[in-house]
Amino acid sequence: MLLEISAINMSLLNLTQGEKAIITKVKGRGAFRKRIMEMGFLAGKEITVVKKAPLGDPVEYNIMGYNVSLRNSEAGLIEIITEADAINLKESEYHGTFSSDFFRQTAEEKGKPLM
């Protein structure tokens, strides 16, 4: 059973206050990627939206027992899967991270080849 493509391409921006998710991928390059991963934003980690600022930016998240605020531009680079979507996966398909085979198969079904 595969997730819908829209569920795979979700980022932290798609979460509402109090909602939990599991990080599947951290995009970005260089110093940003290194800094964000050192703070615990790693594939397989659970993250919760604590609260959003009145104008929606920044957003406070709880990860690994501490709170951190991210700008929307930063949150958009962190792909997630929601708890509801994770529950729908077969146990054998999800072990905290997705394998490259899972993404390759999904991309092939959508018709976009991966190099």
JOVEN-V803375 format. One record per backbone hydrogen bond with DSSP energy under -1.0 kcal/mol. CO is the residue of the C=O (numbers start at 1). NH is the residue of the N-H. Records with the same first field share a line. If there is no record, write none. Layout:
CO = NH / NH
//
This chain:
4 = 8
5 = 9
10 = 80
11 = 14
12 = 15
16 = 19
19 = 49
20 = 83
21 = 47
22 = 81
23 = 44
25 = 79
29 = 33
30 = 34
31 = 35
32 = 36
33 = 37
34 = 38
35 = 39
36 = 41
37 = 40
40 = 42
42 = 45
45 = 23
47 = 21
48 = 62
49 = 18
51 = 60
53 = 56
58 = 53
59 = 70
60 = 50 / 51
61 = 68
62 = 48
63 = 66
66 = 63
68 = 61
70 = 59
71 = 75
72 = 76
74 = 77
75 = 12 / 78
77 = 27
78 = 12
79 = 24 / 25
81 = 22
82 = 86
83 = 87
84 = 88
90 = 93
97 = 95
99 = 103
100 = 104
101 = 105
102 = 106
103 = 107
104 = 108
105 = 109
106 = 110
107 = 111 / 112
//
